[in-house]
Amino acid sequence: MPGIWIIAEHKEGRFKKITFELLSLGKKIKEKNKEEICTLLLGSNIENLTPQLGPYGAEKVFLLEDEILKDYTNESYTRLIVDLARTHNPSILLGGATAQGKDLLPRVAARLNTGLASDCVNVEIQDDGLLRITRPVYAGKVLMEVVIPDSKPQMAAVRPNIVEVLPRDDSQKAEVIKCKPDMRKDDLKSLLKEVLKGESKKIDITEADIIVSGGRGMKARENFKILEELADAFGEGTAVGASRAAVDSDFAPHDIQVGQTGKVVNPTLYIACGISGSIQHLAGMSTSKYIVAINKDPDAPIFQKADYGIVGDLFEVVPLLTGEVKKLKAEG
C-alpha cells in the first residue's frame, strides 16, 4: 500500500506543531503523486488525539497504543515503525528534524536500507515521483539539493517552522487502524525508568515563532531577566534562547542553547542580544525569516546575517524595545 507516511510527535497529550506542518507538506506532495496520507501515532492512552489528525490532512492513522510506548525510546519506536513499513511499503516517510526525529529517523532508515535527507528546509516532489530536497551543509553556508533515487521509502527529516500549516477542514475524518504492538519489556535492551522534567513551562524554542536570544554580552545569568520581559511582552509563541558562550558561562541552561551544538531553530523573528555571531551559532538560526541583532560592536559578524541591526548597549536598547512592544500591544 504505497502512501505518504508521517510520524506524529506529541507530548503531554498535545501534538507538536511539526505534526501539522508535516501533514500540510503531505497534502502538497499528494497533489502530484495522488497517494494516501497516513499518520503513525505511537504512545499510551492517546486514542483521544486521533480526531485532530483528519482535519489537517490525514486519511489513515496507524494507532500503536501500549503502556510500553508511554515514553519515547528509540528502540521500541524504531522496531514498530520498521515492521509496519515493511508490511505496507510506503513511498515516502517524513518526520521532524526535532530531538526525537534526529534520534529516530536515522535508525529507521538504516533498518529499511534506504536513504535519509536530514534537517530539510524545503521538500518538493518531481514529476517522476522523486522528492527534491533542500538542506543546509557546512554549518549553513551552502544549501544542497538532494534526490534519493531507487530507494523506498524516500525519507526526510524536516526542520520545524519551515512549512506553513494549512487551514483545517473539520469535515475531513481519518480512518483509525489499531495495531497491537507485538512487543514486551523483555524484548527491549533498555528501559526508560524516569523522566525528570524542568521547571520551565515556556514553549520549546524549536516551536517558537519569536525567539529572544542572549549571548556572552548578557554578562550574568540574572540579566536574562530583561530578555524574559521582552519575550513576555511579545506574548504566546515566544521563547528565550542563548548562545553557546552564554551557556558555557552558566548564564543560561543548555536546553535553550541555539546553534550547531544546541538546537536548530527557524522562527519568524529572531532577536540576537549581545551575540557576536559565531559560525556555530549562525548554523542554528540563519534560516529565521527575520533576524534582528543588538550589539555594541558594529563589526560583529551577526550584523552580516541580520535583516535589521542596532549598534548599542543591549541593557539600554532591550528595555526600550520591550516598552514599545507593550505600547503596540495595548493599542491593539
ZABA-399004 format. One record per residue (C-alpha): residue number from 1; y, x, z. Coordinates in Angstrom, 3 decimals, padded with zeros to 6 digits, m for minus. Layout:
TIKE:NUM:Y:X:Z
...
//
This chain:
TIKE:1:000.000:000.000:000.000
TIKE:2:002.976:002.085:m001.237
TIKE:3:006.197:001.464:000.614
TIKE:4:009.330:002.857:002.230
TIKE:5:008.391:003.615:005.833
TIKE:6:010.944:004.097:008.590
TIKE:7:010.221:005.403:012.087
TIKE:8:012.235:003.321:014.555
TIKE:9:013.781:005.021:017.573
TIKE:10:014.551:003.134:020.739
TIKE:11:015.495:003.933:024.306
TIKE:12:015.537:001.768:027.419
TIKE:13:014.962:m001.444:025.482
TIKE:14:017.541:m000.819:022.756
TIKE:15:017.282:000.553:019.248
TIKE:16:019.211:003.691:018.478
TIKE:17:021.804:003.301:015.758
TIKE:18:019.860:005.657:013.474
TIKE:19:017.161:002.979:013.118
TIKE:20:019.572:000.539:011.472
TIKE:21:021.086:003.339:009.373
TIKE:22:017.630:004.196:008.018
TIKE:23:016.920:000.546:007.252
TIKE:24:020.172:000.388:005.278
TIKE:25:019.116:003.530:003.412
TIKE:26:015.735:001.910:002.769
TIKE:27:017.453:m001.094:001.179
TIKE:28:019.390:001.184:m001.186
TIKE:29:016.195:003.009:m002.177
TIKE:30:014.413:m000.300:m002.735
TIKE:31:016.991:m001.296:m005.335
TIKE:32:015.328:001.265:m007.628
TIKE:33:011.677:001.573:m006.607
TIKE:34:011.217:m002.084:m005.570
TIKE:35:008.819:m001.095:m002.783
TIKE:36:008.397:m002.827:000.563
TIKE:37:010.390:m001.641:003.583
TIKE:38:008.156:m001.126:006.606
TIKE:39:009.129:m000.016:010.100
TIKE:40:006.917:001.848:012.566
TIKE:41:007.613:000.785:016.142
TIKE:42:005.773:002.627:018.914
TIKE:43:006.094:002.123:022.658
TIKE:44:005.168:m000.090:025.587
TIKE:45:006.402:m003.671:026.162
TIKE:46:008.546:m003.556:023.032
TIKE:47:007.359:m006.568:021.038
TIKE:48:010.611:m008.327:022.012
TIKE:49:012.501:m005.774:019.879
TIKE:50:010.768:m006.696:016.606
TIKE:51:013.053:m009.687:015.698
TIKE:52:016.012:m007.286:015.412
TIKE:53:014.472:m005.358:012.506
TIKE:54:014.125:m008.109:009.878
TIKE:55:017.860:m008.907:009.625
TIKE:56:018.570:m005.240:008.843
TIKE:57:016.020:m004.987:006.044
TIKE:58:012.526:m004.519:007.479
TIKE:59:009.920:m006.639:005.703
TIKE:60:006.968:m005.495:007.791
TIKE:61:006.809:m003.994:011.266
TIKE:62:003.768:m001.987:012.316
TIKE:63:003.779:m002.511:016.076
TIKE:64:001.834:000.054:018.103
TIKE:65:002.122:m001.033:021.705
TIKE:66:000.297:000.537:024.630
TIKE:67:001.038:001.888:028.098
TIKE:68:000.108:005.361:026.819
TIKE:69:003.138:005.149:024.499
TIKE:70:005.598:004.204:027.244
TIKE:71:007.325:007.567:026.895
TIKE:72:007.564:009.572:023.692
TIKE:73:005.186:012.521:023.304
TIKE:74:004.806:014.324:020.006
TIKE:75:001.002:014.467:020.243
TIKE:76:000.432:010.721:020.631
TIKE:77:003.127:009.634:018.150
TIKE:78:002.014:012.160:015.523
TIKE:79:m001.629:011.136:015.675
TIKE:80:m000.940:007.421:015.372
TIKE:81:001.663:007.736:012.590
TIKE:82:m000.586:010.072:010.589
TIKE:83:m003.572:007.716:010.937
TIKE:84:m001.505:004.775:009.673
TIKE:85:m000.033:006.775:006.792
TIKE:86:m003.476:007.921:005.670
TIKE:87:m004.673:004.324:005.699
TIKE:88:m001.748:002.766:003.802
TIKE:89:m000.396:005.678:001.688
TIKE:90:003.382:005.032:001.789
TIKE:91:005.534:006.608:m000.927
TIKE:92:008.410:007.532:001.406
TIKE:93:008.576:008.217:005.156
TIKE:94:012.003:008.504:006.782
TIKE:95:013.092:009.385:010.304
TIKE:96:016.228:010.506:012.081
TIKE:97:017.307:014.131:012.431
TIKE:98:017.558:013.487:016.167
TIKE:99:015.997:015.378:019.056
TIKE:100:012.893:013.195:018.734
TIKE:101:012.839:013.290:014.943
TIKE:102:013.163:017.062:014.755
TIKE:103:010.200:017.354:017.109
TIKE:104:008.041:014.677:015.477
TIKE:105:008.584:014.755:011.716
TIKE:106:007.539:018.381:011.031
TIKE:107:004.258:017.725:012.848
TIKE:108:003.628:014.560:010.843
TIKE:109:004.447:016.361:007.582
TIKE:110:002.078:019.227:008.420
TIKE:111:m000.786:016.839:009.209
TIKE:112:m000.183:014.898:005.983
TIKE:113:000.130:018.148:003.994
TIKE:114:003.423:017.038:002.498
TIKE:115:006.973:018.356:002.265
TIKE:116:009.832:017.528:004.626
TIKE:117:013.570:017.826:003.981
TIKE:118:015.306:018.200:007.333
TIKE:119:018.836:017.392:008.536
TIKE:120:019.708:015.494:005.346
TIKE:121:023.295:014.424:004.718
TIKE:122:022.536:012.400:001.574
TIKE:123:019.389:010.761:000.186
TIKE:124:019.158:009.103:m003.229
TIKE:125:016.244:008.042:m005.402
TIKE:126:015.956:009.110:m009.026
TIKE:127:014.651:007.043:m011.922
TIKE:128:011.334:008.916:m011.703
TIKE:129:010.840:007.754:m008.098
TIKE:130:011.552:011.129:m006.518
TIKE:131:014.092:011.479:m003.744
TIKE:132:017.062:013.756:m004.378
TIKE:133:018.128:015.054:m001.001
TIKE:134:021.224:016.999:000.062
TIKE:135:021.009:019.194:003.142
TIKE:136:023.211:021.946:004.598
TIKE:137:021.924:025.527:004.791
TIKE:138:023.320:028.851:006.043
TIKE:139:024.973:027.195:009.054
TIKE:140:026.575:024.549:006.860
TIKE:141:028.214:026.975:004.417
TIKE:142:026.190:025.700:001.467
TIKE:143:024.851:022.258:000.502
TIKE:144:021.445:022.391:m001.161
TIKE:145:019.914:019.670:m003.316
TIKE:146:016.178:019.256:m002.774
TIKE:147:013.453:017.340:m004.612
TIKE:148:009.907:017.097:m003.246
TIKE:149:007.671:016.734:m006.343
TIKE:150:003.984:015.726:m006.369
TIKE:151:003.970:015.108:m002.644
TIKE:152:003.222:011.823:m000.886
TIKE:153:004.709:010.583:001.227
TIKE:154:008.098:012.103:000.485
TIKE:155:009.594:012.811:003.913
TIKE:156:013.177:013.252:005.057
TIKE:157:014.904:013.581:008.427
TIKE:158:018.342:012.005:008.012
TIKE:159:021.335:013.094:010.069
TIKE:160:022.786:010.269:012.229
TIKE:161:026.078:008.620:011.191
TIKE:162:025.601:009.560:007.521
TIKE:163:024.575:006.106:006.282
TIKE:164:026.761:003.044:006.743
TIKE:165:024.871:000.189:008.397
TIKE:166:024.804:m002.772:006.007
TIKE:167:025.633:m006.250:007.363
TIKE:168:022.698:m008.013:008.977
TIKE:169:021.158:m011.090:007.397
TIKE:170:019.773:m013.356:010.115
TIKE:171:017.835:m015.393:007.560
TIKE:172:015.526:m012.415:006.971
TIKE:173:012.403:m012.139:009.103
TIKE:174:009.879:m009.321:009.253
TIKE:175:006.120:m009.744:009.370
TIKE:176:004.780:m008.107:012.539
TIKE:177:001.446:m006.318:012.192
TIKE:178:m000.020:m005.430:015.571
TIKE:179:m002.029:m002.217:015.519
TIKE:180:m004.043:m001.392:018.630
TIKE:181:m003.719:002.359:019.247
TIKE:182:m007.170:003.930:019.295
TIKE:183:m006.262:006.450:021.944
TIKE:184:m006.974:007.178:025.586
TIKE:185:m005.267:009.508:028.023
TIKE:186:m008.356:011.721:027.952
TIKE:187:m007.768:012.271:024.226
TIKE:188:m004.423:013.956:024.833
TIKE:189:m003.978:017.622:025.641
TIKE:190:m000.842:016.958:027.667
TIKE:191:000.610:014.014:029.571
TIKE:192:004.215:013.207:030.419
TIKE:193:004.361:012.693:034.169
TIKE:194:008.042:012.057:034.805
TIKE:195:011.383:011.744:033.032
TIKE:196:014.381:012.974:035.005
TIKE:197:017.494:011.126:033.877
TIKE:198:021.006:012.492:034.097
TIKE:199:023.727:010.702:035.988
TIKE:200:025.924:010.066:032.964
TIKE:201:025.967:006.585:031.454
TIKE:202:028.007:007.761:028.470
TIKE:203:026.826:007.318:024.893
TIKE:204:024.769:010.177:023.442
TIKE:205:027.063:012.441:021.423
TIKE:206:024.779:012.210:018.361
TIKE:207:025.521:008.479:018.157
TIKE:208:029.226:008.607:018.992
TIKE:209:031.807:007.526:016.437
TIKE:210:034.505:009.638:018.107
TIKE:211:033.917:012.932:019.932
TIKE:212:036.457:014.827:022.034
TIKE:213:035.155:018.372:022.488
TIKE:214:036.299:021.241:024.652
TIKE:215:035.777:024.979:024.348
TIKE:216:036.459:028.124:026.332
TIKE:217:040.139:027.205:026.253
TIKE:218:039.450:024.479:028.818
TIKE:219:039.354:027.334:031.400
TIKE:220:037.408:025.380:034.076
TIKE:221:034.905:022.549:034.483
TIKE:222:037.406:020.319:036.302
TIKE:223:039.754:020.496:033.305
TIKE:224:037.282:018.493:031.206
TIKE:225:038.693:015.500:033.063
TIKE:226:041.605:015.350:030.601
TIKE:227:039.125:015.112:027.725
TIKE:228:037.269:012.322:029.525
TIKE:229:040.568:010.466:029.942
TIKE:230:041.219:010.731:026.194
TIKE:231:037.684:009.552:025.436
TIKE:232:038.140:006.587:027.794
TIKE:233:041.408:005.742:026.049
TIKE:234:039.635:005.529:022.688
TIKE:235:037.040:003.262:024.304
TIKE:236:033.493:002.320:023.341
TIKE:237:031.665:004.648:020.975
TIKE:238:033.492:007.763:022.190
TIKE:239:031.834:010.777:023.837
TIKE:240:032.876:014.135:025.267
TIKE:241:031.336:017.272:023.769
TIKE:242:031.535:021.002:024.382
TIKE:243:031.157:024.283:022.552
TIKE:244:028.514:026.829:023.482
TIKE:245:031.194:029.043:025.016
TIKE:246:032.184:026.207:027.364
TIKE:247:028.558:025.528:028.295
TIKE:248:027.802:029.224:028.846
TIKE:249:030.875:029.392:031.102
TIKE:250:029.451:026.462:033.123
TIKE:251:032.356:024.213:032.183
TIKE:252:030.023:021.524:030.782
TIKE:253:026.307:020.602:030.746
TIKE:254:024.061:021.675:027.878
TIKE:255:023.240:018.098:026.838
TIKE:256:026.751:017.690:025.371
TIKE:257:026.790:021.035:023.555
TIKE:258:027.712:020.762:019.879
TIKE:259:026.568:023.444:017.483
TIKE:260:023.650:025.278:015.953
TIKE:261:022.031:025.813:019.358
TIKE:262:023.123:022.425:020.658
TIKE:263:023.351:019.051:018.913
TIKE:264:024.412:018.345:015.353
TIKE:265:026.941:015.509:015.251
TIKE:266:028.600:013.556:012.494
TIKE:267:031.289:011.282:013.971
TIKE:268:034.135:009.618:012.122
TIKE:269:036.609:011.595:014.263
TIKE:270:036.026:014.974:015.934
TIKE:271:038.781:016.381:018.163
TIKE:272:038.307:020.066:018.992
TIKE:273:040.308:021.177:022.028
TIKE:274:040.503:024.883:022.812
TIKE:275:037.655:025.656:020.413
TIKE:276:038.125:028.732:018.218
TIKE:277:035.612:027.576:015.589
TIKE:278:032.657:029.967:015.500
TIKE:279:030.168:029.604:012.647
TIKE:280:027.568:028.275:015.093
TIKE:281:029.897:025.531:016.305
TIKE:282:031.023:024.566:012.815
TIKE:283:027.380:024.177:011.798
TIKE:284:027.076:021.361:014.324
TIKE:285:030.177:019.310:013.427
TIKE:286:031.501:020.320:010.000
TIKE:287:030.316:017.092:008.323
TIKE:288:032.514:014.957:010.600
TIKE:289:034.668:012.648:008.494
TIKE:290:037.949:013.746:010.110
TIKE:291:038.453:016.875:012.217
TIKE:292:041.475:017.417:014.459
TIKE:293:041.972:020.850:016.027
TIKE:294:044.189:021.633:019.028
TIKE:295:044.574:025.351:019.751
TIKE:296:047.284:027.803:020.826
TIKE:297:046.126:030.385:018.282
TIKE:298:047.422:029.491:014.792
TIKE:299:044.842:031.867:013.280
TIKE:300:041.830:030.210:014.970
TIKE:301:039.041:029.656:012.389
TIKE:302:038.777:025.975:013.408
TIKE:303:042.039:025.279:011.536
TIKE:304:040.366:026.253:008.253
TIKE:305:037.932:023.365:008.700
TIKE:306:040.317:020.859:010.281
TIKE:307:041.931:017.974:008.425
TIKE:308:044.757:017.948:010.997
TIKE:309:045.828:020.796:013.254
TIKE:310:048.084:021.027:016.281
TIKE:311:049.183:024.503:017.355
TIKE:312:049.980:024.152:021.028
TIKE:313:048.777:024.137:024.612
TIKE:314:045.959:021.610:024.898
TIKE:315:046.946:020.888:028.508
TIKE:316:050.250:019.548:027.177
TIKE:317:049.020:018.042:023.903
TIKE:318:045.921:016.149:025.087
TIKE:319:047.698:014.088:027.811
TIKE:320:050.387:013.162:025.269
TIKE:321:047.694:012.137:022.806
TIKE:322:045.980:010.063:025.499
TIKE:323:049.241:008.267:026.231
TIKE:324:049.780:007.478:022.535
TIKE:325:046.228:006.140:022.152
TIKE:326:046.680:003.887:025.181
TIKE:327:050.006:002.651:023.820
TIKE:328:048.455:001.798:020.426
TIKE:329:045.527:000.053:022.123
TIKE:330:047.916:m002.011:024.242
TIKE:331:049.846:m003.071:021.133
TIKE:332:046.557:m004.329:019.664
//
